[in-house]
């Protein structure tokens, strides 16, 4: 038990790890009689992985005690309460790249616990996003980034294509820029029966969407010395994209209240032409049983803003090991197991984006063998996106708090209570107070 | 000597018997209240436990005084309470009166009536969020199919409709509490005064106005008192349906306090807000309790 996982896995060749074929041969150690206490994110898309925990228990002789299994927002509250009450008497917790900076130093640096050969098998950019203040505080389980899904048949109708070209002066094709998305959304819209596009409109979801559009437009959230800078010209342009589409009725009237389920189910209902969304929905969208547009869905890389940058707000669901853990080797073994090749395949088969380079290839191979060309295209698109376009919000503890000042003002601009400039100026004033209170300025 | 001891024992007996109750009250109510009062005078952040030791006096309360979003949520909460509780009372009273008329199937209906109470508020929130969804929701689809409107009504976005939709969900979930309590009152009501009034030629409205309603008033105020205390359960409904938005249009004290306390981790500031909202709860409770006492005095013939 005293031997570190680093030593245990030295015998495993790096080639075998990268290929992923030898995952089952890794020695996860022997922790006979030890009970590992964990707090995990719950929910339909996260649960299938937990069915694998029994295999780790069998290999190591340890027992896993799941203390908590709830959605991430509830888990976040519980972890904050644990910090406040000094009850961090558990070892492994689900985490997320956007939330991790809030938790200070409660999680240990995994660079010291997990062998470099294991870390080398992960997509480098994703590991970079998992690092806070130079410390690898989390091991990524699967990633999120969004790309553009569209109803294919809309682009195959010649009369419609001719009408579009006559009105906008360029051929109708899946959009490459957000300006084109605006044009096409307005062209396709026929409210209340059909909408050009849609977006999530509340909580951190709309903050993230605005943030990626801000970056694509060439703006930034903060200056280098942490002064809020999103109320710039680029910021107003980014917010106006949402406001213009809302005012034109090209998006459903309820979008300021939409979250991921609403946009996912809305697109699957066949009443929305273009939908920027996570890969986790892809199979559902294209399923003839579940979706009104099954077999009629296309996917293209997220479009570019005026700065020539593609939107790529990204985050990863991860696992962290607490500093207070009484057996960090066992905890490291557990998180390595849950993110190994075979475990990531369990999630990749369901459309969740892997964080290991080799799993991308294995998953695409399986889809190809099964003749599922759509999922191959989805994975190819999202792989490029994760490698080239993905970026996280600023990895600072105040991100969620700043987001809570921002999103109600973004909504206010959408529903016409404020102009985009007023909304962003007011949010910037409040964000400045947060940054000053936190000692950044 | 023995007699003096016995007298002292007799005098102490009530205190000794009350000790368990006082102990429970001390640890479950008084100490947490005192602790949260103290934290409301600190810049306490959940993720920085050391901030609990910094005393800043009334700074959080002074900040609240200038916090327009807080006062908007405060008055909106009062409006929400006033509309939701009165709507639940009227509907509950109507249902109770109708069920009281039944001679067959009353028990079955009483059971069915309690179904909404069995749902957790989170589920009620999700249910009504999809019912009122502008694009795929059943309400808009029904209105459009019936030809009553040709547009997608933004139920959860419009300034008035969003609050209306939340109140509908809250009323659906809680009306049965009023109905059950008022039905209990109706079943306990003596028949003699009603029959005497009918013999004297009173019509149904006069019987209801001068006999049934005064008799039910204590039950109404008990129901009001209970509901004004547990109406904060509506937090889940608001959280799921609108999250307090859009643009703060449905922000109530409970959603604001939860966001400040947990999401922003500013528990000191959130506790200051919670203390002000506790005063609001006490005001409602005192008001209804005084009304209850007045109604009981009236029924007892003192007035």
Interface residues (C-beta under 8 A of the other chain):
Chain A: X73 X76 X77 X80 X81 X83 X84 X86 X102 X103 X104 X191 X192 X195 X201 X202 X203 X252 X253 X254 X255 X256 X257 X262 X265 X266 X269 X271 X272 X397 X400 X401 X404 X407 X408 X409 X411 X412 X414 X415 X417
Chain B: X46 X47 X48 X49 X133 X134 X135 X136 X140 X144 X150 X151 X152 X153 X154 X155 X156 X157 X162 X241 X242 X243 X244 X245 X246 X247 X248 X249 X259 X262 X263 X264 X265 X266 X267
